[in-house]
Amino acid sequence: MNKPRHLHARSAGLSALEHASSPKGKKMSAYLRLSIYASIALTTLGLAARQVNGQTISTSFVPVTFQTSGATTTTSVTGGQTFYATKFNPTGTYSSLIFLPTDGGNWSQASAFTIDVKSNMSYGIVLVIRIVDSTGVEYDGKATLVPGKEYTICLPFSPIQPNSFGMSSSPPLIKYLASNAQQVTTNSIFPATAAWISPSHVASIKLQTFASGAPVYLSFGQPQIQISGANTGVYNALVDTFGQSTLSTWPEKVSSLSDMQTSDNAETQQLRQWTADRTDLDAFGGTKSVVLKNGTGYFRTYYSNGRWWLVTPEGHGFFQLGVDVVDIENGYTITSNRTSMFQDIANQRSLYPNWLTPVASKPGFEYFNFYGANLQKKWGTATDATSGLPNYLAQFKARADWRLEAWRFNTVGWISNVEFYRHTTLPTVFGLKVKSYFTGATVAGSTNHWGAMIDPFDPTYVTAVTNMVNGIPDYLIKNNYLIGYFVDNELPWGDDQSNDYHALYALPVNTLGLSGDTSPAKRVFFNQLYKQYGTVAALSQAWGITISSWDQLWKPFTGLPATANATLQSDLNAFLKRYADEYYSTIKIKLKYRDPNHLYLGSRFAQKPATVVTESQKYTDLTSINFYAYTPLWYQTAAIKSMAKPVLISEFHFGSTDRGPFWPGIIDSGSEANRGPFYTNYMNAMAGIPNVVGCDWYQYLDEPTAGEFSDKANGHIGLISVADTPYQDFLTQARQANINAASVHASSK
């Protein structure tokens, strides 16, 4: 998973009202919302205030006129408040709705700017807020809007700096008056040297969307400011002794071991009920009513009646429903240099010494795993008589197996605990990474969040792949519960969403920027061009550039034009194809030699240039894609349908910020209540595509409240909490969608 990721999508077709426009600069009648010192809400006057922890928090409407740039707006008045239905057009860098305060813009007492926003789109939209002060200081913020939902977007006038505290996302810096407040994900001030103080001469408020492939329709309330409510010391004692946020409460939150045991007892009854009848499934979780051919004794792909399936060893259709990272290890968070963030952390570390050191620990850091400690609180450390494992680990595995079966998932997914492979009760997939064995040359991609791309032309690449497959445990080779192997994850193949050829063809472009003396890939590309053109004059003419000698090209070359002609793009594409061929063909040869029984499940695409996908399909048994979206849009569905091989969605999820952790994941559902409906819609859409053979949820456990030790991620994206408590309402809906998935797929067109 790439954290975070921005979505690019298109949509069309909204109401006539949203298509209407209004003259620029039309003056709006706005009501000033005055600060008052009582816990009342006077709707007709637009007044609101309440007491929170001794602070009187109030909000005020900002009187404004408005303009648009690349957008059209229609206004309406309801309950004394003006609303702005705006169509943002996909032109230029931004389209803007611009509010101009008419009262001088003195916000010196304000703690935050707020505005009610509803997205009328079917996909996530990034809203940019720019507050420009006449002194030249600008306050910026960004928020992703949840489709079809209304929230009060809040831009605090204090810096959001979660990375400084070891977290990817910040807790609310302000006690917001709005009940559905959504703080911007990031904020900044320009110039960067300006002091973070509230603006006192606001000249304009710009609400902007990025250019996209289609109009964007958003509805806004009147701009507002909030007075007071600063969450001073918000990071102090942020995490309780169970690893939960101390800032709020929610139904699954625990305060004692007794709470955890009560939750377990109730869950046990539910699990018994939900696993009582599985007669519709074979021993591997395949759907008995979907009878297909498979005489191999292992999982296979099969095409029948216009659609692809995975097929169990017993010969039944299997729509893979996996859960990634079913493990304890990802519960670790760093505690060193920030002990004040944790309640009683010294005592917790003393009581639970088994949970101080992750496998990938680094010298000089201290860690703690609250999830592991919570399992130990419940189950203890005595040795389990059956498995020989510590009781907390044996119970973790047994409970996870039982849960996945009850929730109608059928696969233990990517990078899960090794015990699921040693003692299989559910089908599994196994993850391999070439980079773990490779120390040779690399080439930078367009984005490199997992590092630069392996150079498959490096002679040591074959050795690395050989060592990787030889590291596959012998017990997997003849395990018929193993579906197959993923090899690598989210490689930087090139940004297929970009209009800039430098990003799309980042690997060949960056290969040219290397020296032929040190880069095997550069030597291959150089020889390709030398053989193709013969003279530098011919190459220069073909690419529309000036190269004086082959020696100039052999050295690091950065003289490509701003815009590529068709010949240059064709040559870059040819090298990218050759690069992908070398990478995938080597893996297939070595993997199938080591294990001919199981499937090669691809490389879990995030970036997926068409050339790379097509080339990979010559060698993989299916194409795996990490696909984060609210639901696939028409052109995304068409792209999946056009693929020559079956497709496995290897990652997706929906999160929120109302269960403790402060990051809502890559796809923000807006609230826990929305996760189930979004899951159902997504699953129905994907199962309804004839060549999609499964969807794997990322991940089993919420990320630590204070940030995961490896990448600071702190998202509520799990099926269970840090206290090992399932999100039952969400799972009830997800379970029903999982039950229906195979039948939906059986009728897909």
C-alpha positions in Angstrom: 0.0 0.0 0.0 1.2 3.5 -0.9 0.4 5.9 1.9 -1.1 8.3 1.0 -2.4 8.0 -2.5 -4.4 10.6 -4.5 -7.3 9.4 -6.7 -7.8 10.4 -10.3 -11.2 9.8 -11.7 -14.0 11.1 -14.0 -17.7 11.4 -13.7 -20.6 13.1 -15.4 -24.3 13.7 -15.3 -25.8 15.7 -12.4 -28.8 17.9 -11.8 -29.8 20.9 -13.9 -29.3 23.1 -10.8 -25.6 22.1 -10.6 -25.1 23.0 -14.3 -26.5 26.5 -13.8 -24.3 29.6 -13.5 -24.5 33.0 -12.0 -22.8 36.3 -12.6 -19.4 36.8 -11.1 -19.2 39.2 -8.2 -22.8 39.0 -7.2 -23.1 40.3 -3.6 -24.4 37.8 -1.0 -26.5 38.7 1.9 -24.7 37.1 4.8 -25.4 37.0 8.4 -22.7 37.8 10.9 -22.5 35.0 13.4 -21.4 36.8 16.6 -19.5 35.2 19.5 -21.8 34.7 22.4 -21.2 33.2 25.8 -24.0 30.7 26.2 -24.7 27.1 25.1 -27.4 28.0 22.6 -27.9 27.7 18.9 -30.0 30.4 17.2 -30.6 29.1 13.7 -32.5 32.1 12.4 -29.6 34.4 13.3 -26.8 31.9 12.4 -25.4 31.9 16.0 -23.8 29.0 17.8 -21.7 28.5 20.9 -21.1 26.0 23.7 -18.9 25.4 26.7 -16.1 22.7 26.2 -13.7 22.1 29.1 -14.1 25.6 30.4 -13.8 27.2 27.0 -16.6 29.1 25.3 -16.4 28.0 21.7 -18.4 29.9 19.1 -18.7 30.4 15.4 -19.5 33.3 13.2 -20.6 33.6 9.6 -18.3 35.7 7.4 -20.1 38.3 5.2 -18.9 37.9 1.7 -19.3 38.6 -2.0 -18.1 36.0 -4.4 -16.3 35.5 -7.8 -15.5 32.5 -9.8 -12.5 31.5 -12.0 -13.1 28.5 -14.3 -16.3 27.7 -12.3 -19.9 28.7 -12.2 -22.0 29.1 -9.1 -25.8 29.2 -8.3 -26.9 30.5 -4.9 -29.9 29.8 -2.7 -31.0 30.9 0.7 -32.3 28.5 3.4 -32.9 29.3 7.0 -31.1 32.6 6.6 -27.9 31.0 5.2 -26.7 31.3 1.7 -25.6 28.1 -0.2 -23.4 28.0 -3.2 -23.9 25.1 -5.8 -20.7 25.2 -7.8 -19.5 23.5 -11.0 -15.8 23.5 -11.2 -14.6 23.1 -14.8 -11.6 20.9 -15.8 -9.5 23.7 -17.2 -6.1 25.1 -16.2 -4.4 24.1 -13.0 -7.3 25.0 -10.7 -10.9 26.1 -10.9 -11.9 28.4 -8.1 -14.8 29.8 -6.1 -13.5 32.9 -4.5 -15.2 34.6 -1.4 -14.3 38.2 -0.7 -15.0 39.3 3.0 -16.9 42.6 3.2 -16.1 43.3 6.9 -12.4 43.8 6.7 -11.5 40.2 7.4 -10.3 40.6 10.9 -10.0 37.0 12.1 -7.4 37.7 14.8 -9.5 35.9 17.4 -10.3 32.9 15.2 -8.8 29.5 15.8 -10.0 28.0 12.5 -11.8 28.7 9.2 -14.8 26.3 8.6 -17.2 25.7 5.8 -20.0 23.2 5.1 -19.3 21.2 2.0 -21.2 18.4 0.2 -19.6 16.5 -2.7 -22.0 15.6 -5.4 -19.5 13.3 -7.1 -19.2 9.5 -7.1 -15.4 9.6 -6.3 -13.1 11.4 -3.9 -12.3 15.0 -4.7 -9.4 17.0 -3.2 -10.5 20.4 -2.1 -7.9 23.1 -1.8 -8.5 26.0 0.6 -6.4 29.2 0.2 -6.9 32.1 2.7 -5.1 35.1 1.5 -4.3 38.0 3.9 -3.7 41.5 2.5 -0.4 41.4 4.3 0.8 38.8 1.8 0.5 35.8 4.1 -1.4 32.8 2.7 -2.9 29.9 4.7 -3.5 26.7 2.7 -5.1 23.4 3.4 -6.2 20.3 1.6 -9.1 17.8 2.3 -10.4 14.8 0.5 -14.2 15.0 0.2 -16.3 11.8 0.6 -18.7 11.2 -2.2 -22.3 12.2 -1.5 -21.6 13.3 2.1 -21.7 16.6 3.8 -19.0 17.7 6.3 -17.8 20.9 7.9 -14.2 21.2 6.5 -12.0 23.0 9.1 -8.6 24.7 8.5 -6.9 25.5 11.8 -4.6 28.5 12.1 -1.9 26.4 13.7 0.4 24.0 12.0 -0.6 20.3 11.4 2.7 18.5 12.0 2.0 14.8 12.7 5.3 13.7 11.2 7.1 15.6 14.0 5.4 13.3 16.4 6.0 10.1 14.5 2.5 9.9 12.9 1.2 10.2 9.4 -2.0 12.0 10.4 -2.8 14.5 13.1 -5.4 14.4 15.8 -7.8 17.4 15.7 -5.9 20.5 16.8 -9.1 22.3 17.6 -12.2 21.3 19.6 -14.5 22.0 16.6 -18.1 23.1 17.3 -19.5 21.2 14.3 -20.5 17.6 15.0 -19.4 16.5 11.6 -16.1 18.4 11.5 -13.4 17.2 9.1 -10.0 18.8 9.7 -7.9 19.3 6.6 -5.3 16.7 6.1 -2.4 19.1 5.6 -2.0 22.8 6.1 0.8 25.3 5.3 1.7 29.0 5.5 3.4 31.1 2.9 5.9 32.5 3.1 7.2 29.6 5.2 8.9 32.1 7.6 5.6 33.7 8.5 4.4 33.3 12.1 1.4 30.9 12.7 -1.0 33.5 14.0 -4.6 34.1 13.0 -5.0 36.4 10.0 -6.3 39.9 10.6 -6.8 41.3 7.1 -8.3 38.5 5.0 -8.7 39.6 1.4 -10.0 36.4 -0.1 -11.0 32.8 0.5 -10.3 30.6 -2.5 -11.9 27.1 -2.7 -10.3 25.2 -5.5 -10.3 21.8 -7.3 -7.5 20.4 -9.5 -8.0 20.1 -13.2 -9.6 16.8 -14.0 -11.3 15.0 -17.0 -14.8 16.2 -16.2 -16.6 18.9 -14.2 -16.7 18.7 -10.4 -19.9 19.5 -8.6 -19.7 20.7 -5.0 -22.2 22.6 -2.7 -21.0 25.0 0.0 -22.5 26.8 2.9 -21.5 30.2 4.0 -17.9 30.7 5.1 -17.4 30.7 8.9 -14.7 31.2 11.5 -14.5 29.5 14.9 -13.5 31.4 18.0 -11.5 29.5 20.6 -11.4 25.7 21.1 -7.6 25.2 20.8 -6.7 21.6 21.8 -3.6 22.6 23.8 -1.2 19.7 24.6 -3.2 17.4 22.2 -0.3 15.0 21.9 0.2 14.6 25.7 -1.1 11.3 27.0 -2.7 10.7 23.6 -2.6 6.9 23.9 -4.1 4.9 26.8 -2.7 1.7 28.3 -4.6 -0.4 25.7 -3.2 1.6 22.7 -6.4 3.6 22.1 -6.8 7.3 21.6 -7.8 9.2 24.8 -9.4 12.0 22.8 -12.8 10.4 22.2 -15.0 7.4 23.0 -16.7 4.9 20.6 -18.7 1.6 21.0 -15.7 -0.8 20.6 -13.4 1.1 23.0 -12.4 -0.8 26.2 -11.3 0.4 29.6 -10.4 -2.9 31.3 -9.5 -6.5 30.8 -13.1 -7.3 31.8 -14.3 -5.2 28.8 -12.2 -7.3 26.5 -13.4 -10.6 27.9 -17.0 -9.5 27.7 -16.5 -8.6 24.1 -14.8 -11.9 23.4 -17.7 -13.9 25.0 -20.3 -12.0 22.9 -18.2 -12.5 19.8 -17.8 -16.3 20.5 -21.5 -16.7 20.3 -21.7 -14.8 17.1 -18.8 -16.8 15.5 -20.5 -20.1 16.4 -23.7 -18.9 14.8 -22.0 -17.6 11.6 -19.9 -20.8 11.1 -22.7 -23.3 11.8 -23.7 -23.8 8.2 -21.0 -23.8 5.5 -22.6 -26.6 3.4 -22.6 -24.4 0.3 -18.8 -24.4 0.3 -16.2 -27.1 -0.3 -13.2 -27.8 1.9 -11.3 -24.9 0.4 -14.1 -22.4 0.4 -15.1 -22.9 -3.2 -18.7 -22.5 -4.2 -20.1 -26.0 -4.8 -22.8 -24.7 -7.2 -20.1 -23.4 -9.6 -18.6 -26.7 -11.0 -15.5 -26.3 -13.1 -12.6 -28.4 -14.3 -9.4 -28.9 -12.3 -7.5 -32.1 -12.3 -4.2 -30.7 -10.9 -4.9 -31.0 -7.2 -4.0 -27.3 -6.8 -5.6 -24.0 -7.4 -5.9 -22.9 -11.0 -7.4 -20.2 -13.1 -10.2 -21.2 -15.5 -12.3 -19.5 -18.1 -15.9 -20.6 -18.4 -19.1 -19.1 -19.9 -17.6 -15.7 -20.5 -15.9 -15.2 -17.1 -12.7 -16.1 -15.3 -12.5 -18.0 -12.0 -10.0 -19.3 -9.6 -10.8 -23.0 -9.1 -10.2 -25.0 -6.0 -8.5 -28.4 -6.0 -11.9 -29.9 -5.7 -13.1 -28.2 -8.9 -15.3 -25.5 -7.7 -15.4 -21.8 -8.5 -13.5 -19.7 -6.0 -13.9 -15.9 -5.8 -11.0 -14.9 -3.6 -11.9 -12.8 -0.6 -8.6 -12.3 1.2 -7.5 -10.3 4.2 -3.9 -8.9 4.1 -1.5 -8.6 7.0 -3.1 -11.0 9.4 -0.3 -10.5 11.9 0.8 -9.1 15.3 4.0 -7.6 14.1 2.5 -4.5 12.5 1.1 -3.4 15.9 4.5 -1.9 16.9 4.9 1.8 17.5 8.0 3.8 18.5 8.0 5.1 22.0 11.4 6.6 22.4 11.7 10.4 22.4 7.9 10.7 22.8 7.0 8.9 26.0 4.8 11.8 27.0 2.3 10.7 24.3 1.6 7.4 26.2 -0.1 6.8 29.5 2.0 4.7 31.9 4.3 3.5 29.1 7.2 2.6 31.4 5.0 0.3 33.4 3.5 -1.3 30.3 7.0 -2.0 28.9 7.9 -3.5 32.2 4.8 -5.7 32.4 5.0 -6.9 28.8 8.6 -7.4 27.8 7.7 -9.7 25.0 6.4 -6.7 23.0 9.4 -4.4 23.0 11.2 -5.4 19.8 9.9 -5.8 16.3 11.7 -8.1 13.8 12.8 -5.1 11.8 13.9 -3.0 14.8 16.6 -0.4 14.4 19.4 0.4 16.9 18.7 3.4 19.1 14.9 3.1 19.1 12.4 1.8 21.7 9.2 0.2 20.7 6.0 -1.2 22.1 3.3 -3.4 20.6 -0.1 -2.6 22.3 -1.9 -5.2 20.2 0.5 -7.9 21.3 0.3 -6.9 24.9 -3.5 -6.9 24.7 -3.4 -10.5 23.4 -1.1 -11.4 26.2 -3.5 -9.8 28.8 -6.3 -12.0 27.5 -4.5 -15.3 26.8 -1.3 -15.3 28.8 2.2 -16.7 27.8 1.8 -20.4 28.8 2.6 -22.9 26.1 -0.4 -24.2 24.1 -0.4 -28.0 24.4 -1.6 -28.6 20.8 0.6 -26.2 18.8 3.5 -25.7 21.1 3.2 -22.0 20.6 2.8 -19.3 23.4 -0.9 -19.2 24.2 -1.4 -15.7 23.0 0.0 -16.6 19.5 -2.0 -19.9 19.3 -5.2 -18.0 20.2 -4.4 -15.2 17.8 -4.1 -17.7 14.9 -7.1 -19.8 16.0 -9.3 -16.7 16.5 -8.3 -15.1 13.2 -9.0 -18.4 11.3 -12.4 -18.6 13.0 -13.2 -15.0 12.3 -12.3 -15.0 8.7 -14.4 -18.1 8.1 -17.3 -16.5 10.0 -17.0 -13.2 8.1 -16.9 -15.3 4.9 -13.5 -14.3 3.9 -11.7 -17.3 2.3 -8.0 -16.4 2.1 -5.2 -15.3 4.4 -3.5 -12.6 2.4 -0.3 -10.8 1.7 2.5 -10.7 4.4 0.5 -12.5 7.1 1.9 -14.4 10.1 4.0 -17.4 9.2 1.9 -19.7 11.3 -0.9 -19.4 8.7 1.4 -21.1 6.2 2.9 -23.7 8.5 -0.5 -24.8 9.7 -3.1 -24.0 7.1 -6.8 -24.2 7.7 -7.7 -21.6 5.1 -6.3 -21.0 1.6 -3.3 -18.6 1.6 -1.2 -16.5 -0.7 2.5 -16.0 -0.1 4.6 -12.9 -0.6 8.1 -12.8 -2.1 10.3 -9.7 -2.6 13.3 -9.7 -5.0 14.7 -6.7 -3.3 15.3 -8.7 -0.2 17.9 -10.6 -2.1 19.2 -7.9 -4.6 22.0 -5.4 -4.0 22.7 -4.5 -7.6 22.0 -1.5 -9.8 18.7 0.4 -9.7 16.8 2.9 -11.7 14.6 5.6 -10.2 10.9 5.6 -11.2 8.4 8.5 -11.2 7.6 7.8 -7.5 9.7 5.6 -5.3 7.9 5.1 -2.0 9.2 1.6 -1.8 12.6 2.5 -3.3 14.0 2.7 -6.8 13.3 0.0 -9.4 15.6 -3.1 -9.6 17.7 -3.2 -12.8 16.8 -6.6 -14.3 19.7 -6.3 -16.8 22.2 -6.4 -13.9 23.8 -9.9 -14.0 23.2 -10.3 -10.2 19.4 -10.0 -10.8 19.2 -13.7 -11.9 21.1 -14.7 -8.8 18.8 -12.7 -6.6 15.7 -14.2 -8.1 17.2 -17.7 -7.8 18.0 -17.1 -4.1 14.5 -15.7 -3.5 12.7 -18.8 -4.9 15.1 -21.1 -3.2 14.1 -19.5 0.1 10.5 -20.7 -0.4 9.8 -23.1 2.5 9.6 -26.7 1.4 6.3 -27.2 3.2 4.7 -24.8 0.8 5.6 -26.7 -2.4 3.0 -29.4 -2.1 0.5 -27.5 0.1 -2.8 -27.4 -1.9 -4.2 -24.7 0.4 -1.6 -22.3 -1.1 -3.0 -20.4 -4.1 0.2 -18.9 -5.3 2.9 -16.3 -4.9 2.9 -12.5 -5.2 6.4 -11.3 -6.2 7.1 -7.6 -5.2 4.6 -4.8 -4.5 3.8 -1.4 -6.1 6.9 -1.2 -8.2 7.6 2.3 -9.8 6.9 1.3 -13.4 5.7 4.8 -14.4 2.8 7.1 -13.7 0.0 6.0 -16.0 -2.2 8.8 -14.7 0.2 11.5 -15.8 0.0 13.6 -19.0 3.8 14.2 -18.7 5.8 11.6 -20.6 8.7 12.1 -18.2 6.5 10.5 -15.5 4.8 7.8 -17.6 8.2 6.7 -19.1 10.2 7.5 -15.9 12.2 4.3 -16.1 13.6 4.8 -19.7 13.9 8.6 -19.1 15.9 8.0 -15.9 17.9 5.3 -17.5 19.1 7.8 -20.0 20.2 9.9 -17.1 22.6 7.2 -15.9 26.1 6.4 -17.2 26.7 3.5 -19.5 29.9 2.8 -17.4 27.9 1.9 -14.3 24.3 1.1 -15.4 23.5 -2.2 -17.1 20.1 -0.8 -18.1 21.8 2.2 -19.8 24.0 -0.1 -21.8 21.0 -2.1 -23.0 19.1 1.1 -24.0 22.2 2.6 -25.6 22.8 -0.5 -27.7 19.1 -0.6 -28.7 19.3 3.0 -30.0 22.7 2.5 -31.7 21.5 -0.5 -33.6 18.2 1.2 -34.5 19.6 4.5 -35.8 23.2 4.0 -36.7 24.2 7.7 -36.5 23.6 10.3 -33.9 22.2 12.6 -36.7 19.4 10.1 -37.4 18.6 9.8 -33.7 18.7 13.6 -33.2 16.3 14.1 -36.1 14.0 11.3 -35.0 13.7 12.7 -31.4 13.8 16.4 -32.3 16.9 17.0 -30.2 20.6 17.8 -30.7 23.2 15.1 -29.8 26.7 15.7 -31.0 28.1 12.2 -30.4 27.3 8.7 -29.2 29.7 9.5 -26.3 27.3 12.2 -25.2 24.5 9.7 -25.1 26.6 7.1 -23.3 27.2 9.6 -20.4 24.3 10.7 -18.2 21.9 12.4 -20.7 19.2 14.8 -19.7 18.6 16.6 -23.0 15.1 15.3 -23.8 12.6 17.8 -25.0 9.7 19.2 -22.9 7.2 17.5 -25.2 7.9 14.1 -26.8 7.1 13.4 -30.4 5.6 10.1 -31.5 9.0 8.6 -32.4 10.6 9.4 -29.0 7.6 8.0 -27.2 7.7 4.9 -29.3 11.4 4.3 -28.4 10.9 4.9 -24.7 7.9 2.5 -24.8 10.0 -0.1 -26.6 12.7 0.0 -23.9 10.0 -0.1 -21.1 8.6 -3.2 -22.7 12.0 -4.8 -22.8 12.6 -3.8 -19.2 9.3 -5.5 -18.1 10.0 -8.6 -20.2 13.4 -9.1 -18.5 11.9 -8.6 -15.1 8.9 -10.9 -15.4 10.3 -13.6 -17.6 13.2 -14.2 -15.2 10.9 -14.6 -12.2 8.5 -16.9 -14.0 11.3 -19.3 -15.1 12.9 -19.5 -11.7 9.6 -19.6 -9.7 8.0 -22.3 -11.8 11.2 -24.4 -11.7 11.2 -24.2 -7.9 7.4 -24.7 -7.5 5.5 -25.8 -10.6 2.3 -26.4 -8.5 1.2 -22.9 -7.7 0.2 -19.7 -9.4 2.4 -16.7 -10.2 0.1 -13.9 -8.9 1.9 -10.9 -10.4 3.5 -7.9 -8.7 0.5 -6.0 -7.2 0.4 -3.0 -9.5 -0.2 0.5 -8.2 1.3 2.2 -11.2 0.4 0.2 -14.3 1.5 1.5 -17.7 -0.4 -0.5 -20.4 2.9 -1.7 -21.9 4.1 -3.2 -18.6 0.7 -4.8 -17.8 0.5 -6.4 -21.3 4.1 -7.6 -21.1 3.6 -9.0 -17.6 0.6 -11.1 -18.7 2.9 -13.2 -20.9 4.4 -14.6 -17.8 2.0 -14.3 -14.8 -1.1 -16.5 -14.2 -3.1 -13.4 -13.3 -2.7 -9.7 -13.0 -2.8 -8.3 -9.4 -3.8 -4.6 -8.9 -3.9 -2.6 -5.7 -7.0 -0.7 -6.5 -8.2 2.0 -4.1 -11.5 3.7 -5.1 -15.0 4.1 -3.8 -16.1 2.0 -6.8 -14.6 1.5 -10.2 -15.7 4.1 -12.7 -16.8 3.2 -16.2 -13.4 3.7 -17.8 -11.7 1.8 -15.1 -14.1 -1.1 -15.5 -13.5 -1.1 -19.2 -9.7 -1.2 -18.7 -10.0 -4.2 -16.4 -12.3 -6.0 -18.8 -9.8 -5.4 -21.6 -7.0 -7.3 -19.9 -6.0 -10.6 -21.3 -5.6 -12.4 -18.0 -7.8 -12.7 -14.9 -7.5 -9.8 -12.5 -7.1 -10.0 -8.7 -7.7 -6.9 -6.7 -4.9 -7.3 -4.2 -5.6 -4.3 -2.0 -8.6 -2.1 -1.1 -10.1 -0.6 2.0 -12.3 2.0 3.5 -11.5 3.8 6.7 -12.7 6.7 9.0 -11.4 8.7 11.9 -14.2 8.0 14.5 -12.6 4.8 16.0 -9.4 6.2 17.5 -6.7 6.3 14.8 -6.5 9.6 13.0 -5.9 8.6 9.4 -9.0 7.5 7.4 -6.9 5.4 5.1 -6.5 5.9 1.4 -10.3 5.9 0.9 -12.1 7.9 3.6 -15.6 6.6 4.2 -16.4 9.6 6.4 -17.6 7.5 9.3 -17.7 3.9 10.6 -21.4 3.8 9.6 -20.4 4.3 6.0 -17.8 1.6 5.7 -20.3 -1.2 5.3 -22.2 0.4 2.4 -19.0 1.4 0.7 -17.6 -2.1 1.0 -20.9 -3.6 -0.3 -20.9 -1.3 -3.4 -17.3 -2.0 -4.1 -17.5 -5.7 -3.8 -20.7 -5.9 -5.9 -19.0 -3.8 -8.6 -15.8 -5.8 -8.7 -17.5 -9.2 -8.5 -19.7 -8.1 -11.4 -16.6 -7.8 -13.7 -16.2 -11.1 -15.6 -12.4 -11.3 -15.4 -12.0 -10.2 -11.7 -11.4 -13.3 -9.6 -11.2 -11.8 -6.2 -10.7 -8.8 -3.8 -8.3 -8.7 -0.9 -8.9 -6.3 2.0 -6.0 -4.3 3.5 -5.7 -5.0 6.4 -6.8 -7.2 9.4 -5.8 -4.8 12.3 -6.0 -1.1 12.7 -2.7 0.7 12.5 -1.3 2.0 15.9 -2.9 5.2 17.1 0.6 6.7 17.5 1.8 5.5 14.1 3.2 2.2 12.8 6.9 1.9 13.6 8.0 1.4 9.9 6.1 4.2 8.2 4.2 6.3 10.8 0.8 5.2 9.3 -2.0 5.5 11.9 -5.2 4.5 10.1 -8.5 3.0 11.2 -8.5 0.6 8.3 -8.8 -2.7 10.1 -11.5 -5.3 10.7 -10.5 -5.3 14.4 -9.2 -2.7 16.9 -5.9 -2.6 18.8 -7.9 -4.1 21.7 -8.7 -7.2 19.4 -12.3 -6.1 19.2 -14.2 -6.6 15.9 -16.1 -3.8 14.2 -19.2 -5.8 14.3 -21.7 -3.5 12.5 -19.3 -3.1 9.6 -18.4 -6.8 9.5 -22.1 -7.8 9.4 -22.5 -5.9 6.2 -19.1 -7.1 4.8 -20.0 -10.7 5.5 -23.3 -10.4 3.5 -21.4 -8.9 0.6 -18.9 -11.7 0.8 -21.6 -14.4 0.8 -23.1 -12.8 -2.3 -19.8 -12.3 -4.2 -19.7 -15.7 -5.9 -23.3 -15.5 -7.2 -22.7 -11.9 -8.4 -19.6 -13.1 -10.2 -21.5 -16.1 -11.7 -23.9 -13.7 -13.4 -21.3 -11.1 -14.4 -21.2 -9.8 -18.0 
